[in-house]
């Protein structure tokens, strides 16, 4: 591979007449290392081979290799500890990598709580249907343990809102659909913060209503798990669609027009 640290970069014309920049060698090296991570040849926690080995493998100079590593570091695919002798460590990112930029874009666009809740109403029932069709018994057991253990413990600790939001997210993740899980992860912080705020306010101003909502939520979760175990795809979709509408009615009185930026401040 010719080292682009010294080689010129030429511009070609694309079919549209626009200049097409030839990738620098560092970008090509970064692309090959990125592909190794995507393909699982390098997994989370692995260290990249030593510089000398990589320089020899790719036939590049040290500055070019370090630029390639910086590209991966900017993408949050590797973590570099300055001064460490172990070099760069692979760090497979989660939804949190895109959650903050996505939240910022929602803030800049003036998105409201209503926008977020309606979006979740579109994706969560679909995830419930996929989970009913393709989910494992281990996944259903995990959700049931969540309802039996984490939800009551969180309610007792006045942290029901956070636990409820985590249940929603985990259900989508267990569906196995990576795209739905990524979108749910992006929206999770916004949904969680709003849910915590509303449920805590409710528990302090109307204890009876808060208890009733808690019991309703748990019954609905158990109903979902029963449908999942029965492999009732249509039933799971319909039930969770109704559940999400009820959640919006519980969380939204007087809050529909609240801006995302106000939740995240």
FIPAGU-535276 format. One record per residue (C-alpha): residue in three letters; chain; x, y negated, z; residue number from 1. Coordinates in steps of 0.25 Angstrom, whole numbers, plus 5000, padded with zeros to 4 digits. Last residue first. Layout:
N
+-----+-------+------+------+------+-----+
| res | chain |    u |    v |    w |   n |
+-----+-------+------+------+------+-----+
| ALA |     A |    X |    Y |    Z | NUM |
...
+-----+-------+------+------+------+-----+
***
This chain:
265
+-----+-------+------+------+------+-----+
| res | chain |    u |    v |    w |   n |
+-----+-------+------+------+------+-----+
| UNK |     A | 4876 | 4916 | 5121 | 265 |
| UNK |     A | 4871 | 4929 | 5115 | 264 |
| UNK |     A | 4856 | 4928 | 5118 | 263 |
| UNK |     A | 4856 | 4914 | 5114 | 262 |
| UNK |     A | 4863 | 4917 | 5101 | 261 |
| UNK |     A | 4853 | 4927 | 5098 | 260 |
| UNK |     A | 4842 | 4917 | 5098 | 259 |
| UNK |     A | 4830 | 4918 | 5106 | 258 |
| UNK |     A | 4817 | 4917 | 5097 | 257 |
| UNK |     A | 4811 | 4930 | 5101 | 256 |
| UNK |     A | 4814 | 4928 | 5116 | 255 |
| UNK |     A | 4801 | 4922 | 5121 | 254 |
| UNK |     A | 4795 | 4936 | 5122 | 253 |
| UNK |     A | 4806 | 4945 | 5115 | 252 |
| UNK |     A | 4811 | 4956 | 5124 | 251 |
| UNK |     A | 4798 | 4963 | 5127 | 250 |
| UNK |     A | 4792 | 4961 | 5113 | 249 |
| UNK |     A | 4805 | 4965 | 5107 | 248 |
| UNK |     A | 4806 | 4978 | 5115 | 247 |
| UNK |     A | 4792 | 4981 | 5111 | 246 |
| UNK |     A | 4795 | 4980 | 5096 | 245 |
| UNK |     A | 4807 | 4988 | 5098 | 244 |
| UNK |     A | 4799 | 4999 | 5105 | 243 |
| UNK |     A | 4789 | 5000 | 5094 | 242 |
| UNK |     A | 4800 | 5002 | 5084 | 241 |
| UNK |     A | 4806 | 5012 | 5093 | 240 |
| UNK |     A | 4794 | 5020 | 5093 | 239 |
| UNK |     A | 4792 | 5019 | 5078 | 238 |
| UNK |     A | 4806 | 5023 | 5075 | 237 |
| UNK |     A | 4806 | 5035 | 5085 | 236 |
| UNK |     A | 4793 | 5040 | 5080 | 235 |
| UNK |     A | 4797 | 5040 | 5066 | 234 |
| UNK |     A | 4810 | 5048 | 5070 | 233 |
| UNK |     A | 4803 | 5058 | 5079 | 232 |
| UNK |     A | 4815 | 5067 | 5082 | 231 |
| UNK |     A | 4808 | 5071 | 5094 | 230 |
| UNK |     A | 4821 | 5067 | 5102 | 229 |
| UNK |     A | 4820 | 5054 | 5096 | 228 |
| UNK |     A | 4805 | 5052 | 5099 | 227 |
| UNK |     A | 4808 | 5056 | 5114 | 226 |
| UNK |     A | 4819 | 5046 | 5115 | 225 |
| UNK |     A | 4811 | 5035 | 5109 | 224 |
| UNK |     A | 4800 | 5038 | 5120 | 223 |
| UNK |     A | 4810 | 5038 | 5131 | 222 |
| UNK |     A | 4815 | 5024 | 5126 | 221 |
| UNK |     A | 4800 | 5019 | 5125 | 220 |
| UNK |     A | 4798 | 5024 | 5139 | 219 |
| UNK |     A | 4810 | 5017 | 5144 | 218 |
| UNK |     A | 4806 | 5003 | 5137 | 217 |
| UNK |     A | 4792 | 5004 | 5143 | 216 |
| UNK |     A | 4798 | 5006 | 5157 | 215 |
| UNK |     A | 4807 | 4995 | 5156 | 214 |
| UNK |     A | 4796 | 4986 | 5150 | 213 |
| UNK |     A | 4787 | 4989 | 5162 | 212 |
| UNK |     A | 4798 | 4986 | 5172 | 211 |
| UNK |     A | 4801 | 4973 | 5166 | 210 |
| UNK |     A | 4787 | 4969 | 5165 | 209 |
| UNK |     A | 4786 | 4972 | 5180 | 208 |
| UNK |     A | 4798 | 4964 | 5184 | 207 |
| UNK |     A | 4793 | 4952 | 5177 | 206 |
| UNK |     A | 4803 | 4940 | 5178 | 205 |
| UNK |     A | 4816 | 4947 | 5182 | 204 |
| UNK |     A | 4815 | 4960 | 5174 | 203 |
| UNK |     A | 4810 | 4951 | 5162 | 202 |
| UNK |     A | 4822 | 4942 | 5163 | 201 |
| UNK |     A | 4831 | 4954 | 5163 | 200 |
| UNK |     A | 4824 | 4961 | 5152 | 199 |
| UNK |     A | 4825 | 4948 | 5143 | 198 |
| UNK |     A | 4839 | 4945 | 5145 | 197 |
| UNK |     A | 4844 | 4960 | 5144 | 196 |
| UNK |     A | 4836 | 4962 | 5131 | 195 |
| UNK |     A | 4842 | 4949 | 5125 | 194 |
| UNK |     A | 4856 | 4953 | 5128 | 193 |
| UNK |     A | 4854 | 4967 | 5123 | 192 |
| UNK |     A | 4848 | 4963 | 5110 | 191 |
| UNK |     A | 4859 | 4953 | 5107 | 190 |
| UNK |     A | 4870 | 4963 | 5111 | 189 |
| UNK |     A | 4864 | 4974 | 5103 | 188 |
| UNK |     A | 4862 | 4968 | 5090 | 187 |
| UNK |     A | 4875 | 4972 | 5084 | 186 |
| UNK |     A | 4874 | 4985 | 5090 | 185 |
| UNK |     A | 4860 | 4987 | 5084 | 184 |
| UNK |     A | 4866 | 4984 | 5071 | 183 |
| UNK |     A | 4878 | 4994 | 5073 | 182 |
| UNK |     A | 4869 | 5005 | 5077 | 181 |
| UNK |     A | 4859 | 5003 | 5065 | 180 |
| UNK |     A | 4871 | 5004 | 5056 | 179 |
| UNK |     A | 4877 | 5016 | 5063 | 178 |
| UNK |     A | 4865 | 5024 | 5063 | 177 |
| UNK |     A | 4867 | 5035 | 5073 | 176 |
| UNK |     A | 4854 | 5033 | 5080 | 175 |
| UNK |     A | 4862 | 5034 | 5093 | 174 |
| UNK |     A | 4866 | 5019 | 5090 | 173 |
| UNK |     A | 4852 | 5014 | 5089 | 172 |
| UNK |     A | 4848 | 5021 | 5102 | 171 |
| UNK |     A | 4860 | 5015 | 5109 | 170 |
| UNK |     A | 4857 | 5001 | 5105 | 169 |
| UNK |     A | 4842 | 5002 | 5110 | 168 |
| UNK |     A | 4847 | 5009 | 5123 | 167 |
| UNK |     A | 4858 | 4998 | 5125 | 166 |
| UNK |     A | 4847 | 4987 | 5124 | 165 |
| UNK |     A | 4839 | 4994 | 5134 | 164 |
| UNK |     A | 4851 | 4995 | 5143 | 163 |
| UNK |     A | 4854 | 4980 | 5142 | 162 |
| UNK |     A | 4840 | 4976 | 5145 | 161 |
| UNK |     A | 4838 | 4985 | 5157 | 160 |
| UNK |     A | 4850 | 4979 | 5164 | 159 |
| UNK |     A | 4843 | 4976 | 5177 | 158 |
| UNK |     A | 4851 | 4986 | 5184 | 157 |
| UNK |     A | 4838 | 4995 | 5187 | 156 |
| UNK |     A | 4835 | 4994 | 5172 | 155 |
| UNK |     A | 4849 | 4998 | 5168 | 154 |
| UNK |     A | 4849 | 5010 | 5176 | 153 |
| UNK |     A | 4835 | 5014 | 5171 | 152 |
| UNK |     A | 4840 | 5012 | 5156 | 151 |
| UNK |     A | 4853 | 5019 | 5158 | 150 |
| UNK |     A | 4848 | 5032 | 5164 | 149 |
| UNK |     A | 4836 | 5038 | 5158 | 148 |
| UNK |     A | 4835 | 5029 | 5146 | 147 |
| UNK |     A | 4850 | 5030 | 5142 | 146 |
| UNK |     A | 4849 | 5045 | 5145 | 145 |
| UNK |     A | 4838 | 5047 | 5135 | 144 |
| UNK |     A | 4846 | 5039 | 5125 | 143 |
| UNK |     A | 4858 | 5048 | 5127 | 142 |
| UNK |     A | 4849 | 5060 | 5126 | 141 |
| UNK |     A | 4843 | 5056 | 5113 | 140 |
| UNK |     A | 4857 | 5054 | 5107 | 139 |
| UNK |     A | 4862 | 5067 | 5112 | 138 |
| UNK |     A | 4850 | 5074 | 5106 | 137 |
| UNK |     A | 4855 | 5068 | 5093 | 136 |
| UNK |     A | 4849 | 5058 | 5084 | 135 |
| UNK |     A | 4846 | 5060 | 5069 | 134 |
| UNK |     A | 4831 | 5058 | 5067 | 133 |
| UNK |     A | 4827 | 5051 | 5080 | 132 |
| UNK |     A | 4840 | 5043 | 5080 | 131 |
| UNK |     A | 4837 | 5038 | 5066 | 130 |
| UNK |     A | 4823 | 5034 | 5070 | 129 |
| UNK |     A | 4828 | 5027 | 5082 | 128 |
| UNK |     A | 4838 | 5019 | 5074 | 127 |
| UNK |     A | 4827 | 5015 | 5064 | 126 |
| UNK |     A | 4819 | 5010 | 5077 | 125 |
| UNK |     A | 4831 | 5002 | 5081 | 124 |
| UNK |     A | 4834 | 4995 | 5068 | 123 |
| UNK |     A | 4822 | 4986 | 5065 | 122 |
| UNK |     A | 4818 | 4983 | 5079 | 121 |
| UNK |     A | 4832 | 4979 | 5082 | 120 |
| UNK |     A | 4831 | 4969 | 5070 | 119 |
| UNK |     A | 4818 | 4963 | 5076 | 118 |
| UNK |     A | 4825 | 4962 | 5090 | 117 |
| UNK |     A | 4837 | 4954 | 5084 | 116 |
| UNK |     A | 4829 | 4944 | 5076 | 115 |
| UNK |     A | 4819 | 4942 | 5088 | 114 |
| UNK |     A | 4831 | 4939 | 5097 | 113 |
| UNK |     A | 4834 | 4928 | 5087 | 112 |
| UNK |     A | 4844 | 4926 | 5076 | 111 |
| UNK |     A | 4849 | 4911 | 5074 | 110 |
| UNK |     A | 4859 | 4915 | 5063 | 109 |
| UNK |     A | 4871 | 4911 | 5070 | 108 |
| UNK |     A | 4867 | 4920 | 5082 | 107 |
| UNK |     A | 4864 | 4932 | 5073 | 106 |
| UNK |     A | 4878 | 4930 | 5067 | 105 |
| UNK |     A | 4884 | 4929 | 5081 | 104 |
| UNK |     A | 4877 | 4942 | 5085 | 103 |
| UNK |     A | 4882 | 4949 | 5072 | 102 |
| UNK |     A | 4897 | 4944 | 5076 | 101 |
| UNK |     A | 4895 | 4950 | 5090 | 100 |
| UNK |     A | 4889 | 4963 | 5086 |  99 |
| UNK |     A | 4899 | 4966 | 5075 |  98 |
| UNK |     A | 4910 | 4971 | 5084 |  97 |
| UNK |     A | 4900 | 4975 | 5095 |  96 |
| UNK |     A | 4894 | 4986 | 5085 |  95 |
| UNK |     A | 4907 | 4995 | 5088 |  94 |
| UNK |     A | 4921 | 4994 | 5084 |  93 |
| UNK |     A | 4931 | 5005 | 5082 |  92 |
| UNK |     A | 4944 | 5001 | 5089 |  91 |
| UNK |     A | 4956 | 5007 | 5083 |  90 |
| UNK |     A | 4968 | 5004 | 5091 |  89 |
| UNK |     A | 4980 | 4995 | 5085 |  88 |
| UNK |     A | 4994 | 4998 | 5090 |  87 |
| UNK |     A | 4998 | 5007 | 5101 |  86 |
| UNK |     A | 5010 | 4998 | 5105 |  85 |
| UNK |     A | 5002 | 4987 | 5110 |  84 |
| UNK |     A | 5007 | 4973 | 5109 |  83 |
| UNK |     A | 4994 | 4968 | 5104 |  82 |
| UNK |     A | 4982 | 4977 | 5106 |  81 |
| UNK |     A | 4976 | 4979 | 5093 |  80 |
| UNK |     A | 4962 | 4984 | 5092 |  79 |
| UNK |     A | 4957 | 4990 | 5079 |  78 |
| UNK |     A | 4943 | 4990 | 5072 |  77 |
| UNK |     A | 4939 | 4977 | 5077 |  76 |
| UNK |     A | 4938 | 4971 | 5063 |  75 |
| UNK |     A | 4949 | 4961 | 5067 |  74 |
| UNK |     A | 4958 | 4972 | 5072 |  73 |
| UNK |     A | 4956 | 4979 | 5059 |  72 |
| UNK |     A | 4961 | 4967 | 5051 |  71 |
| UNK |     A | 4972 | 4965 | 5062 |  70 |
| UNK |     A | 4977 | 4979 | 5059 |  69 |
| UNK |     A | 4978 | 4976 | 5044 |  68 |
| UNK |     A | 4986 | 4964 | 5047 |  67 |
| UNK |     A | 4995 | 4972 | 5055 |  66 |
| UNK |     A | 4997 | 4982 | 5044 |  65 |
| UNK |     A | 5000 | 4970 | 5034 |  64 |
| UNK |     A | 5010 | 4964 | 5044 |  63 |
| UNK |     A | 5017 | 4978 | 5046 |  62 |
| UNK |     A | 5019 | 4980 | 5032 |  61 |
| UNK |     A | 5011 | 4990 | 5023 |  60 |
| UNK |     A | 5013 | 5004 | 5018 |  59 |
| UNK |     A | 5000 | 5009 | 5023 |  58 |
| UNK |     A | 5005 | 5021 | 5030 |  57 |
| UNK |     A | 5019 | 5015 | 5033 |  56 |
| UNK |     A | 5013 | 5003 | 5039 |  55 |
| UNK |     A | 5003 | 5011 | 5047 |  54 |
| UNK |     A | 5014 | 5020 | 5053 |  53 |
| UNK |     A | 5023 | 5008 | 5056 |  52 |
| UNK |     A | 5011 | 5001 | 5063 |  51 |
| UNK |     A | 5007 | 5013 | 5072 |  50 |
| UNK |     A | 4995 | 5021 | 5069 |  49 |
| UNK |     A | 4982 | 5014 | 5073 |  48 |
| UNK |     A | 4977 | 5018 | 5087 |  47 |
| UNK |     A | 4964 | 5026 | 5089 |  46 |
| UNK |     A | 4954 | 5021 | 5099 |  45 |
| UNK |     A | 4942 | 5022 | 5089 |  44 |
| UNK |     A | 4945 | 5031 | 5078 |  43 |
| UNK |     A | 4955 | 5031 | 5066 |  42 |
| UNK |     A | 4953 | 5041 | 5056 |  41 |
| UNK |     A | 4938 | 5039 | 5059 |  40 |
| UNK |     A | 4934 | 5035 | 5044 |  39 |
| UNK |     A | 4931 | 5020 | 5049 |  38 |
| UNK |     A | 4944 | 5019 | 5056 |  37 |
| UNK |     A | 4952 | 5025 | 5044 |  36 |
| UNK |     A | 4944 | 5015 | 5035 |  35 |
| UNK |     A | 4949 | 5004 | 5044 |  34 |
| UNK |     A | 4963 | 5008 | 5043 |  33 |
| UNK |     A | 4962 | 5008 | 5028 |  32 |
| UNK |     A | 4955 | 4995 | 5027 |  31 |
| UNK |     A | 4965 | 4988 | 5036 |  30 |
| UNK |     A | 4976 | 4993 | 5027 |  29 |
| UNK |     A | 4969 | 4987 | 5015 |  28 |
| UNK |     A | 4966 | 4974 | 5023 |  27 |
| UNK |     A | 4981 | 4973 | 5026 |  26 |
| UNK |     A | 4985 | 4976 | 5011 |  25 |
| UNK |     A | 4977 | 4963 | 5008 |  24 |
| UNK |     A | 4964 | 4966 | 5000 |  23 |
| UNK |     A | 4963 | 4960 | 4986 |  22 |
| UNK |     A | 4954 | 4948 | 4986 |  21 |
| UNK |     A | 4943 | 4948 | 4976 |  20 |
| UNK |     A | 4941 | 4934 | 4969 |  19 |
| UNK |     A | 4927 | 4932 | 4964 |  18 |
| UNK |     A | 4924 | 4934 | 4950 |  17 |
| UNK |     A | 4911 | 4942 | 4953 |  16 |
| UNK |     A | 4918 | 4955 | 4948 |  15 |
| UNK |     A | 4929 | 4952 | 4957 |  14 |
| UNK |     A | 4942 | 4944 | 4953 |  13 |
| UNK |     A | 4955 | 4948 | 4959 |  12 |
| UNK |     A | 4963 | 4940 | 4970 |  11 |
| UNK |     A | 4977 | 4945 | 4973 |  10 |
| UNK |     A | 4984 | 4947 | 4986 |   9 |
| UNK |     A | 4999 | 4945 | 4985 |   8 |
| UNK |     A | 5008 | 4956 | 4992 |   7 |
| UNK |     A | 5016 | 4953 | 5004 |   6 |
| UNK |     A | 5007 | 4957 | 5016 |   5 |
| UNK |     A | 4999 | 4965 | 5005 |   4 |
| UNK |     A | 5008 | 4977 | 5007 |   3 |
| UNK |     A | 5006 | 4987 | 4996 |   2 |
| UNK |     A | 5000 | 5000 | 5000 |   1 |
+-----+-------+------+------+------+-----+
***
